[in-house]
Amino acid sequence: MSTTPPPQALSADTQPATDERPADDGALGWLRALGPRGRRAFAGAFGGYALDSYDYFTLPLSMVALAAYFGLDSGQTGLFTTVTLVVSAIGGALAGVMADRVGRVKALMITVITYAVFTVACGFAPNYETLLVFRALQGLGFGGEWAVGAILVAEYASAKHRGRTLGAIQSSWAVGWALAAIMYTLVFSFFGDDMAWRIMFWTGALPALLVIWMRRRVQDAPQAIAVREQSTEKGSFAAIFKPGLLRTTAFAVLLSTGVQGGYYTLATWVPTYLKTERGLSVVGTGGYLTFLISGAFLGYLTGGYLTDRLGRRRNIWLFALLSAVCILAYANIPDGANTLLLVLGFPLGFCMSAIFSGFGSYLSELYPTAVRGTGQGFTYNTGRAVGAVFPTTVGFLADSWGVGGALVFGAIGYGLAALALLGLPETRGKELA
């Protein structure tokens, strides 16, 4: 255990006088309260997570073309997602340790470079097995980006605004998703499927530009640097399994498993569902995804606001219930009712995204500074790996149940999330110390 005295609270009020923050009232008070350094950190984390999302969605959007090109069944295509998410658990846990040992910004840049390099490599894959390996390696970077970026911004944010600040970071996932959907519509409209899926992966080189900017403009919160330099327990897996944190770690993993199991079931299989069972064209699928993604973007922002108003646990409970209801409704829309399918895409995207908005603040507040990266990286990404079983299960069930029927399996994940909250405390208003 560290014998150093407790560090100062990492709140909006502990910035040096040279980086003093203006009043934090008004609609954008949370952004002003970050100060110049915090806003640069916010921009870096927002961009990194948006491009993380973009690189992730190159696969689900290209899945039909990949299945045809390599002659894959539903189980094999579902394995792409499972491998990515399972390996992301390793990458996320390692990135968390790295963030505690070498700093948040350095770890963030390493994760961005990793997922960019291997996304591009996927476009050169000559066969299914090679693509599977490259996609797994892409998961190493994909797994670490969110946890590290969220912590970087959380340590600049005030307790008053941390929920909506991290909710805004989460909203960048919808921005990256939208960019991927736009690129998908353009690329698959102008190129044949056999080449289009490769081009989609090659565009994953975009994050390299962000790394160049981050290297010059973004730095860790000063108090986080001080704690890292003084602590003797930084970046320790053993620390998050000690009696004082073991219960938190176990239930946080269960919470993450449930939410991500439900989410990745939908994120992976909805494009295939729209194209194969609903018979939508490339442009038609893009149109339906626009409603889903628009709902997701507003869901992230709304969920961030509500997690500050209602509390972390109540926000997750509310949207776990609503997400499960939306999945059941979406998967049981009768044939021919494609207008209803379009309309329900908005609340589906809204609810399954709003539940994520509290994660950045909640997991950051559950762990002390010295092991915050390790705790958040491990719990979030272990949950992601276990939750990866859900989309694979849907893939195997799709052959007998149909993709629409199998999507109902994702609702089980949200039930697990609700149960996990019974073992976790409320942390709203907690200063990061």
C-alpha positions in Angstrom: 0.0 0.0 0.0 1.2 3.5 -0.7 2.3 5.5 2.4 2.0 8.9 0.8 -0.5 11.3 2.1 -3.8 11.6 0.3 -3.6 13.7 -2.8 -5.7 16.8 -3.4 -9.1 16.3 -4.9 -8.9 16.3 -8.7 -11.7 18.8 -9.1 -12.3 21.8 -11.3 -11.1 24.0 -8.5 -7.6 22.6 -8.2 -6.1 23.9 -11.4 -3.1 26.3 -11.3 -3.9 30.0 -11.3 -2.6 30.2 -14.9 -5.3 27.8 -16.0 -8.2 29.2 -14.0 -11.6 28.3 -15.1 -14.6 30.6 -15.8 -18.0 30.2 -14.4 -19.5 26.8 -14.9 -23.2 27.8 -15.3 -25.2 27.6 -18.5 -25.8 25.0 -21.1 -22.0 24.7 -21.9 -20.8 25.4 -18.4 -19.4 21.9 -18.2 -17.2 22.6 -21.1 -16.0 26.1 -19.9 -15.3 24.5 -16.5 -12.7 22.2 -18.0 -10.3 25.2 -18.7 -7.9 25.4 -21.6 -5.9 22.2 -20.8 -9.1 20.2 -20.0 -10.7 21.3 -23.3 -7.6 20.1 -25.2 -7.8 16.8 -23.3 -11.5 16.6 -24.1 -10.8 17.2 -27.9 -8.2 14.5 -27.9 -10.4 12.0 -26.1 -13.4 12.9 -28.2 -11.5 12.5 -31.5 -9.8 9.2 -30.3 -13.1 7.6 -29.3 -14.9 8.8 -32.5 -12.2 7.2 -34.7 -12.2 4.1 -32.4 -15.9 3.8 -33.3 -15.2 4.4 -37.0 -12.6 1.7 -37.1 -14.8 -0.7 -35.2 -17.8 -0.2 -37.5 -15.9 -0.9 -40.7 -16.4 -4.6 -39.9 -20.2 -4.8 -39.1 -21.0 -2.6 -42.1 -18.9 -4.7 -44.4 -20.0 -8.1 -42.9 -22.4 -9.1 -45.7 -19.7 -8.4 -48.4 -17.1 -10.3 -46.3 -19.3 -13.3 -45.8 -19.9 -13.5 -49.6 -16.2 -12.9 -50.5 -14.9 -15.6 -48.1 -17.9 -17.9 -48.2 -18.7 -17.6 -44.5 -21.7 -18.7 -42.5 -23.4 -16.6 -39.7 -21.3 -18.3 -37.0 -18.0 -17.5 -38.7 -19.0 -13.8 -39.3 -20.1 -13.5 -35.7 -16.7 -14.8 -34.6 -15.1 -11.7 -36.0 -16.8 -9.6 -33.4 -16.1 -12.1 -30.6 -12.4 -12.2 -31.3 -12.2 -8.4 -31.5 -14.0 -8.0 -28.2 -12.2 -10.8 -26.4 -8.7 -9.5 -27.4 -9.9 -6.0 -26.5 -10.1 -7.1 -22.9 -6.4 -7.8 -22.9 -5.7 -4.6 -24.7 -7.9 -2.6 -22.4 -6.5 -4.1 -19.2 -2.9 -3.5 -20.4 -3.8 0.1 -21.5 -5.2 0.8 -18.0 -2.0 -0.4 -16.4 0.0 1.7 -18.9 -2.1 4.8 -18.1 -1.3 4.4 -14.4 2.4 3.9 -15.1 3.4 6.2 -17.9 0.5 8.6 -18.0 -2.9 8.9 -19.7 -1.9 10.8 -22.8 1.0 8.5 -23.8 -1.2 5.4 -23.3 -4.0 7.1 -25.3 -1.6 7.7 -28.3 -0.4 4.1 -28.2 -3.9 2.7 -28.3 -4.9 4.9 -31.2 -1.8 3.9 -33.3 -2.5 0.2 -32.6 -6.1 0.1 -33.7 -5.3 2.3 -36.8 -2.4 0.1 -38.0 -4.3 -3.2 -37.7 -7.5 -1.8 -39.2 -5.6 -0.9 -42.3 -3.9 -4.3 -42.3 -7.4 -6.0 -42.4 -7.9 -4.5 -45.8 -4.9 -6.5 -47.1 -6.1 -9.9 -45.7 -5.9 -12.6 -48.3 -8.1 -15.1 -46.4 -10.5 -15.5 -43.5 -7.9 -16.7 -41.1 -5.6 -13.8 -41.7 -8.4 -11.3 -41.4 -9.4 -12.9 -38.1 -5.9 -12.4 -36.7 -5.6 -8.8 -37.9 -9.1 -8.1 -36.4 -8.0 -9.6 -33.1 -4.9 -7.4 -33.0 -7.0 -4.4 -33.8 -8.8 -5.2 -30.6 -5.7 -4.5 -28.6 -5.9 -0.8 -29.4 -9.7 -0.7 -29.6 -10.0 -2.0 -26.0 -7.8 0.6 -24.4 -8.9 3.9 -26.0 -12.1 4.5 -24.2 -10.9 3.7 -20.7 -7.8 5.8 -21.0 -9.6 8.8 -22.7 -12.4 8.7 -20.2 -10.0 8.9 -17.2 -8.0 11.7 -18.8 -11.1 13.9 -19.1 -12.6 12.7 -15.8 -9.6 14.0 -13.9 -10.1 17.4 -15.4 -13.9 17.5 -14.8 -15.6 18.8 -11.7 -17.8 16.5 -9.7 -20.8 18.7 -10.5 -20.4 18.2 -14.3 -18.5 14.9 -14.6 -21.5 12.9 -15.8 -22.4 15.2 -18.7 -18.8 15.8 -19.6 -18.1 12.1 -19.9 -21.5 11.7 -21.6 -20.3 14.1 -24.3 -17.2 12.0 -24.7 -19.4 9.0 -25.2 -21.4 10.8 -27.9 -18.3 10.8 -30.1 -19.0 7.0 -30.6 -22.1 8.0 -32.5 -20.1 10.5 -34.5 -17.6 7.8 -35.5 -20.5 5.5 -36.3 -22.1 8.1 -38.5 -18.9 8.7 -40.4 -18.5 5.0 -41.0 -22.1 4.7 -42.2 -21.5 7.7 -44.6 -18.3 6.1 -45.9 -20.0 2.8 -46.3 -22.8 4.3 -48.4 -20.2 6.1 -50.6 -17.7 3.3 -51.0 -20.2 0.5 -51.6 -22.1 2.7 -54.1 -19.1 3.3 -56.2 -17.1 0.1 -55.9 -18.0 -3.6 -56.2 -18.3 -5.5 -52.9 -15.1 -7.4 -53.4 -13.1 -4.2 -53.4 -15.3 -2.0 -51.2 -14.8 -3.9 -48.0 -11.0 -3.5 -48.4 -11.3 0.2 -49.0 -13.4 0.6 -45.9 -10.6 -0.9 -43.8 -7.9 1.2 -45.5 -9.7 4.4 -44.5 -8.9 3.3 -40.9 -5.6 5.1 -41.3 -7.3 8.4 -40.4 -6.5 8.2 -36.6 -2.8 8.7 -37.3 -3.5 12.4 -37.9 -5.1 12.7 -34.5 -2.0 11.2 -32.8 0.2 13.9 -34.3 -2.1 16.6 -32.9 -2.3 15.0 -29.4 1.5 14.7 -29.1 1.8 18.5 -29.3 -1.4 19.7 -27.6 -2.7 17.3 -24.8 -1.3 16.6 -21.4 -2.4 14.8 -18.2 -4.1 16.7 -15.4 -1.4 18.0 -13.1 -2.7 16.3 -9.9 -2.9 13.0 -11.7 0.8 13.4 -12.6 1.7 14.1 -9.0 -0.2 11.1 -7.7 1.4 8.8 -10.3 4.9 10.0 -9.4 4.3 9.6 -5.6 2.4 6.3 -5.4 4.1 3.0 -4.9 1.0 1.0 -6.0 0.4 2.4 -9.5 -0.7 0.1 -12.3 -1.2 -3.0 -10.1 -3.8 -5.7 -11.0 -3.4 -7.2 -7.5 -4.6 -3.9 -6.0 -8.0 -4.0 -7.6 -8.6 -7.5 -6.2 -7.7 -6.7 -2.6 -10.5 -6.9 0.0 -11.3 -3.2 -0.2 -11.9 -3.2 -4.0 -12.7 -6.9 -4.8 -16.5 -6.5 -4.5 -16.4 -3.3 -6.6 -14.3 -5.1 -9.3 -16.6 -8.1 -9.4 -19.8 -6.2 -9.8 -18.4 -3.6 -12.1 -17.3 -6.5 -14.5 -20.9 -7.9 -14.3 -22.3 -4.5 -15.0 -20.1 -4.0 -18.0 -20.8 -7.5 -19.3 -24.5 -6.9 -19.3 -24.5 -3.5 -20.9 -22.0 -4.4 -23.6 -23.5 -7.8 -24.3 -26.8 -6.0 -25.2 -25.1 -3.2 -27.1 -22.7 -5.2 -29.3 -25.5 -7.6 -30.2 -27.3 -4.7 -31.8 -24.3 -2.9 -33.2 -23.0 -6.1 -34.9 -26.2 -7.5 -36.3 -28.6 -4.7 -37.1 -26.9 -3.8 -40.4 -27.1 -7.5 -41.5 -30.7 -7.7 -40.2 -31.7 -4.7 -42.3 -30.0 -5.9 -45.4 -30.8 -9.7 -45.4 -34.2 -10.0 -43.6 -35.7 -6.6 -44.5 -34.2 -6.5 -48.0 -32.9 -3.0 -47.8 -30.3 -1.7 -50.3 -27.0 -0.1 -49.3 -28.6 3.4 -49.5 -31.7 2.1 -47.7 -29.7 0.5 -44.9 -27.8 3.8 -44.5 -31.0 5.7 -44.2 -32.3 3.4 -41.4 -29.0 3.6 -39.6 -29.3 7.4 -39.7 -32.3 7.2 -37.4 -30.5 4.7 -35.1 -27.3 6.8 -35.0 -29.2 10.1 -34.4 -31.0 8.5 -31.5 -27.6 7.3 -30.2 -26.0 10.7 -30.3 -28.8 12.4 -28.4 -29.0 9.4 -26.0 -25.4 9.9 -25.0 -25.9 13.6 -24.3 -29.2 13.1 -22.5 -27.8 10.2 -20.4 -24.8 12.3 -19.4 -27.2 15.0 -18.1 -29.4 12.5 -16.3 -26.5 10.7 -14.7 -25.7 14.0 -12.9 -29.3 14.7 -12.0 -30.6 11.2 -11.1 -27.3 9.6 -10.0 -25.2 6.9 -11.7 -27.2 3.9 -10.6 -30.7 5.3 -11.4 -29.6 6.3 -14.9 -28.3 2.9 -15.7 -31.4 1.1 -14.2 -33.8 3.3 -16.2 -32.1 2.8 -19.5 -31.4 -0.9 -19.0 -35.2 -1.4 -18.7 -36.0 0.8 -21.7 -33.2 -0.8 -23.9 -34.6 -4.3 -23.2 -38.1 -3.1 -24.2 -36.8 -1.5 -27.4 -35.0 -4.6 -28.5 -38.1 -6.8 -28.0 -40.2 -4.3 -30.0 -37.6 -3.8 -32.8 -37.1 -7.5 -33.3 -40.8 -8.3 -33.5 -42.0 -5.7 -36.0 -44.1 -7.5 -38.6 -43.0 -7.9 -42.2 -43.9 -5.0 -44.4 -43.9 -2.5 -41.6 -40.6 -0.9 -42.6 -41.9 2.6 -41.7 -42.3 1.4 -38.1 -38.9 -0.1 -38.3 -37.5 3.3 -39.3 -39.3 5.1 -36.5 -38.3 2.7 -33.7 -34.7 2.9 -34.7 -34.5 6.3 -33.0 -35.6 5.2 -29.5 -33.6 2.0 -29.8 -30.4 4.0 -30.5 -31.3 6.6 -27.8 -31.8 4.1 -25.0 -28.9 1.7 -25.8 -26.5 4.7 -25.8 -27.9 6.7 -22.9 -27.0 3.8 -20.6 -23.3 4.2 -21.5 -23.2 7.9 -20.6 -22.6 7.2 -16.9 -19.9 4.7 -17.4 -17.0 7.1 -17.8 -17.8 9.0 -14.6 -19.0 5.9 -12.6 -16.0 3.7 -13.2 -13.6 6.5 -12.6 -15.3 7.3 -9.3 -15.2 3.7 -8.1 -11.4 3.6 -8.0 -8.6 5.6 -6.3 -6.3 7.6 -8.6 -3.3 5.3 -8.3 -5.2 2.3 -9.8 -8.0 4.2 -11.6 -6.6 3.3 -15.1 -6.1 -0.4 -14.1 -9.6 -0.7 -12.5 -11.5 1.0 -15.3 -9.5 -0.7 -18.0 -9.9 -4.1 -16.5 -13.6 -4.0 -15.6 -14.8 -2.3 -18.7 -12.9 -4.5 -21.1 -13.4 -7.8 -19.2 -17.1 -7.0 -19.5 -16.6 -6.3 -23.1 -14.9 -9.7 -23.7 -17.5 -11.7 -21.8 -20.3 -9.7 -23.5 -18.8 -10.7 -26.8 -20.4 -14.1 -26.3 -23.7 -12.4 -27.1 -23.2 -11.4 -30.7 -21.6 -14.8 -31.5 -24.6 -16.6 -29.9 -26.9 -14.5 -32.1 -24.8 -15.5 -35.1 -25.3 -19.2 -34.4 -29.0 -18.8 -33.5 -29.6 -16.7 -36.6 -29.5 -19.8 -38.9 -32.6 -21.3 -37.1 -34.3 -18.3 -35.5 -33.5 -15.6 -38.1 -31.4 -12.6 -37.2 -34.5 -10.6 -35.9 -35.5 -13.4 -33.5 -32.0 -13.9 -32.3 -31.6 -10.2 -31.5 -33.9 -10.7 -28.5 -31.0 -12.5 -26.8 -29.4 -9.1 -26.3 -32.2 -8.1 -23.9 -30.8 -10.6 -21.4 -27.6 -8.5 -21.1 -29.6 -5.5 -19.8 -31.1 -7.7 -17.1 -27.6 -8.6 -15.9 -26.7 -5.0 -15.8 -29.7 -4.2 -13.5 -28.7 -7.0 -11.2 -25.1 -5.8 -11.0 -26.1 -2.4 -9.6 -27.3 -4.1 -6.4 -23.7 -4.6 -5.4 -22.3 -1.2 -6.3 -22.5 2.2 -4.5 -23.8 5.5 -5.7 -20.9 7.9 -6.5 -22.6 11.1 -7.7 -20.8 14.2 -6.4 -17.6 12.4 -5.5 -14.4 14.3 -5.9 -11.6 12.3 -7.5 -8.8 12.0 -4.9 
